[in-house]
Amino acid sequence: MRKRINIRISGLGGQGAVTSAHVLATAVYKEGRHAISNPFFGAEKRMAPAESYVRISDQKIYDRGEIVYPDIIMLYHPQVYTMGKCYTMPFYSGLKKGGLVIINTDHPLLNEEDIQRLEELEARLLYIDATQIAVDIAGTELASNMAMVGALVGATKIVAMDSLDKALQDRFGKKYVASGGTATLDEAIKKKFAKKEQLLAKNLQTIQKGYEISSAWVETFKTPMLV
């Protein structure tokens, strides 16, 4: 695995791209490593383009801002690709050789030209219906970001599931101060569940399902994941 992992998340407002980036970075921190997450978006409204970035390293991280050369790219909604709702176009711009692309969709999306480009980069492409997983397990599509986090961790083993559990406890089990649209989304998620214990349990179960699917997917390859 690379010493430094850069992750670019492209989604739409209301999907929890910022929240999931924070949860992932917190999980890394729980393991004694270094991580920074930061968002990038324009209007804070549902379905508007939103990006979030996560940097992970065994050494201190000093740079922030946009990730231009990601090791991993995650698309939280098909419209990021089909309707160009992305601040980085094409969405795979800057992807490093041997990188990973994870897309939330129930069917293949990419055209032949984009698939060929990813093949040239020796990138691996995982389609996963994170939204359906979230609806089936948590009863709401608001948990699709957790399914995506699970898919990422299952494919890369970048953090342990126990660390993700602790990060969820920090985010939703304690008094966490968020701002703007992120705070509104957090409250919307909490209202979907009667108790915090139920919220934490459903989110963790959603993560675990995404983890299981991507872990099985990775095992189909003869060579290990570079990231």
Secondary structure, DSSP 8 states (H G I E B T S, - for coil): --SEEEEEEEEETTS-HHHHHHHHHHHHHHTT-EEEEEEEESS-STTSEEEEEEEEESS-----S--SS-SEEEESSTHHHHS---SSSSTTTT--TT-EEEEE-SS----HHHHHHHHHTT-EEEEE-HHHHHHHHHSSGGGHHHHHHHHHHHHH--S-HHHHHHHHIIIIIS-----HHHHHHHHHHHHTSSSHHHHHHHHHHHHHHHHHHHHHHHTT-SS----
